[in-house]
């Protein structure tokens, strides 16, 4: 899955996903939960 498709599934912009992947933006709690929902990988806080 590319950044554009992942962003669509998560409900954020492609730019947000790219910024997170490039360590230019932090992952918020809400974003972590959305990642968990899409990837099925538990988000531990």
N, C-alpha and C positions, 0 to 999 in steps of 0.2 A: 504494500500500500504506500502510495507516495504522500507527501506532505499535504497536497491539495485535498485528496480524498480523506485523509485522517482529520484534517481541519473541518471538513464538511460534517463528518460523523460526530466529531466532538462539539461542533457548534461554535467554532471560533474562526478567525481569519487564518489564512495560510501564513501570513506574516507572523502571527503569534506563534504558530507551531515552529516555524523556521527560527525565530528568535530563541525559543526554548531549546531547540536542538543545538544552536550555536552558543549556548550559555550566555545569551545577551538579555535574557528575561528569566525571572524566577517562576516556578510553578506554584500557583495559588492552590489553596485547599480545594476550591471548586474545580480547578483544572485537573488536579490529581484524581479527584473522584470521577471526572469525565474520562480520563485516561484509563482508569480502572474498569469502567463500564465497557469501554471499547476493546481493551486488550485482554480483559479477564485476569490481569495481574494485580494482586492486592496492593492497595496504596496504604502504606504504614506511616503513621505520623508520630 
